[in-house]
Amino acid sequence: MAELFLQISVSLDTYIEDAHGNIDWMTSDLSFDRIATATLQSIDGMIFGRKAHALLAEFWPTAGDRLDASADLVAQARLMNSLPKYVLTTGDEQTGWTNSHAIRVGDVPRLKNEATRPLAVFAGAAAAQALLAAGLIDEVRLVQYPLLLGSGTPLFTRDGVRRDLRLLGSEQLASGAVLLRYRVRSRH
């Protein structure tokens, strides 16, 4: 059975977007490109929330064709477009992006069982929270930026449920952001 990890950018106070829905505070960091490329090379598929999927479907199909595209961006675009993409939805979702499939949270155990390499969650807050609440996420990877937004869309809900994590490692990026990797401990 493959593992499922959540990888997402957050502020120090764990918001994924500011109070206006902006993510312009996430700096471009070329030192993260090699990590992003290696991550995409190591997975069997990606899970997105509906909004995240729609936004990324606008960018990635032509991202590698840009004249100023780095080798990492070209490789990432190829992988983003070819890897299976699963869109978490509660309704009928029109995916449109190549190799995209609408799924429900209940489908994720089957996907984990069928995969031979890890699956990545590159989702919005609602999808990440649903998968975490269902106990399906094995690892949390936070790209944490050194700023406090004060308000916005929180990554984690205040649902009263304790979830124990164990730090697996950290890596400081050139921008000052830190990639933190945590194992989600089972509470059985």
C-alpha positions as CSV (number, residue, x, y, z in Angstrom):
1,M,0.0,0.0,0.0
2,A,1.4,3.4,-1.0
3,E,1.6,6.3,1.4
4,L,-0.3,9.5,1.0
5,F,1.5,12.8,1.9
6,L,0.2,16.3,2.0
7,Q,2.5,19.0,0.7
8,I,1.4,22.6,1.0
9,S,2.8,26.1,1.6
10,V,1.8,27.9,4.7
11,S,2.5,31.0,6.7
12,L,4.1,30.7,10.1
13,D,0.6,30.9,11.6
14,T,-0.5,28.1,9.2
15,Y,-2.7,30.0,6.8
16,I,-2.6,28.8,3.2
17,E,-3.9,32.2,1.8
18,D,-4.4,35.6,3.3
19,A,-7.8,37.1,4.2
20,H,-8.3,38.2,0.6
21,G,-7.6,34.7,-0.8
22,N,-4.1,35.8,-2.1
23,I,-1.0,33.7,-2.1
24,D,1.3,36.4,-3.5
25,W,3.3,36.2,-0.2
26,M,4.8,32.9,-1.4
27,T,8.1,33.9,-2.8
28,S,9.6,32.3,-5.9
29,D,12.5,30.2,-4.7
30,L,14.7,28.4,-7.2
31,S,16.1,26.2,-4.4
32,F,12.6,24.7,-4.1
33,D,12.5,23.7,-7.8
34,R,14.8,20.7,-7.4
35,I,12.6,19.5,-4.5
36,A,9.4,20.0,-6.5
37,T,10.9,18.1,-9.5
38,A,12.2,15.3,-7.3
39,T,8.8,15.0,-5.5
40,L,6.9,14.8,-8.8
41,Q,9.4,12.1,-10.1
42,S,8.8,10.0,-7.0
43,I,4.9,9.8,-7.0
44,D,2.2,7.8,-8.7
45,G,-0.4,10.5,-8.7
46,M,-1.7,13.7,-7.2
47,I,-4.9,14.6,-5.3
48,F,-6.3,18.1,-5.5
49,G,-9.3,20.0,-4.2
50,R,-11.6,21.3,-6.8
51,K,-10.4,24.9,-6.7
52,A,-6.7,24.0,-6.6
53,H,-7.2,21.7,-9.6
54,A,-8.9,24.4,-11.6
55,L,-6.2,26.9,-10.9
56,L,-3.4,24.5,-11.8
57,A,-5.2,23.3,-14.9
58,E,-4.8,26.9,-16.2
59,F,-1.1,27.0,-15.7
60,W,0.5,23.6,-16.2
61,P,-0.6,22.6,-19.7
62,T,1.6,25.3,-21.3
63,A,4.0,26.1,-18.5
64,G,6.9,24.1,-20.0
65,D,6.5,25.9,-23.4
66,R,7.5,29.3,-22.1
67,L,10.7,30.6,-23.6
68,D,12.1,31.4,-20.1
69,A,11.2,28.0,-18.7
70,S,14.0,26.4,-16.7
71,A,14.9,22.8,-17.0
72,D,13.1,22.1,-13.7
73,L,9.9,23.9,-14.9
74,V,9.9,21.9,-18.2
75,A,10.3,18.6,-16.2
76,Q,7.6,19.6,-13.7
77,A,5.2,20.6,-16.5
78,R,5.7,17.2,-18.2
79,L,5.1,15.4,-15.0
80,M,2.1,17.6,-13.9
81,N,0.5,16.9,-17.2
82,S,1.2,13.2,-17.5
83,L,0.7,11.9,-13.9
84,P,-2.8,10.9,-12.8
85,K,-4.7,13.7,-11.1
86,Y,-7.6,13.1,-8.8
87,V,-10.0,15.8,-7.9
88,L,-11.8,15.5,-4.6
89,T,-15.4,16.5,-5.0
90,T,-18.8,15.9,-3.5
91,G,-20.6,16.6,-6.8
92,D,-20.1,16.1,-10.5
93,E,-16.8,17.6,-11.4
94,Q,-15.8,18.4,-15.0
95,T,-12.0,17.8,-14.8
96,G,-10.9,18.8,-18.3
97,W,-7.2,18.5,-17.6
98,T,-5.4,15.5,-19.2
99,N,-5.5,12.4,-17.0
100,S,-7.8,14.0,-14.4
101,H,-10.4,12.0,-12.5
102,A,-13.1,13.1,-10.1
103,I,-13.1,11.1,-6.8
104,R,-14.5,11.2,-3.3
105,V,-12.7,10.8,0.0
106,G,-14.0,7.2,0.1
107,D,-12.0,6.4,-3.1
108,V,-8.6,7.3,-1.6
109,P,-8.0,4.0,0.2
110,R,-8.4,2.1,-3.1
111,L,-6.0,4.6,-4.8
112,K,-3.4,4.0,-2.0
113,N,-3.9,0.3,-2.3
114,E,-3.4,0.3,-6.1
115,A,-0.3,2.7,-6.2
116,T,3.2,1.4,-5.9
117,R,4.8,4.7,-5.1
118,P,3.5,7.5,-2.8
119,L,0.5,9.7,-3.7
120,A,0.7,13.5,-3.1
121,V,-2.0,15.8,-1.9
122,F,-1.5,19.2,-3.4
123,A,-4.9,20.5,-2.3
124,G,-6.7,23.4,-0.7
125,A,-7.7,23.5,2.9
126,A,-11.0,21.7,2.6
127,A,-9.6,18.7,0.8
128,A,-6.6,18.5,3.1
129,Q,-8.8,18.7,6.2
130,A,-11.1,16.0,4.8
131,L,-8.3,13.6,4.2
132,L,-6.6,14.3,7.5
133,A,-9.9,13.9,9.4
134,A,-10.4,10.5,7.6
135,G,-7.0,9.4,8.8
136,L,-5.7,8.9,5.2
137,I,-2.7,11.2,5.3
138,D,0.6,9.5,6.4
139,E,2.9,12.4,6.1
140,V,2.6,16.2,6.2
141,R,5.1,18.3,4.3
142,L,4.8,22.0,5.1
143,V,6.7,24.7,3.1
144,Q,6.5,27.3,5.9
145,Y,7.2,30.9,5.0
146,P,8.6,33.3,7.7
147,L,5.6,35.6,8.0
148,L,2.5,35.9,10.0
149,L,-0.7,36.6,8.0
150,G,-2.9,37.1,11.1
151,S,-6.0,35.8,9.3
152,G,-6.9,34.0,6.1
153,T,-7.7,30.4,5.2
154,P,-6.3,28.1,7.9
155,L,-4.8,24.8,6.9
156,F,-5.9,23.0,10.0
157,T,-9.4,23.0,11.5
158,R,-10.1,23.4,15.2
159,D,-12.1,20.2,15.4
160,G,-11.0,19.2,18.9
161,V,-9.2,16.1,17.6
162,R,-5.6,15.6,18.7
163,R,-3.2,14.4,16.0
164,D,0.3,13.5,17.0
165,L,3.1,14.2,14.5
166,R,6.8,13.3,14.5
167,L,9.3,15.5,12.8
168,L,11.1,13.5,10.1
169,G,13.3,16.3,8.8
170,S,13.6,20.0,7.8
171,E,15.4,21.9,5.1
172,Q,15.9,25.6,4.9
173,L,15.3,27.2,1.5
174,A,17.1,30.2,0.0
175,S,14.0,32.4,0.5
176,G,14.0,31.7,4.2
177,A,11.1,29.3,4.0
178,V,11.6,25.9,5.6
179,L,10.4,22.5,4.3
180,L,9.2,20.6,7.4
181,R,8.3,16.9,7.1
182,Y,6.1,15.2,9.7
183,R,4.9,11.6,10.1
184,V,1.3,11.4,11.2
185,R,1.2,9.0,14.1
186,S,-1.7,6.5,14.3
187,R,-3.9,6.9,17.4
188,H,-5.1,3.3,17.6
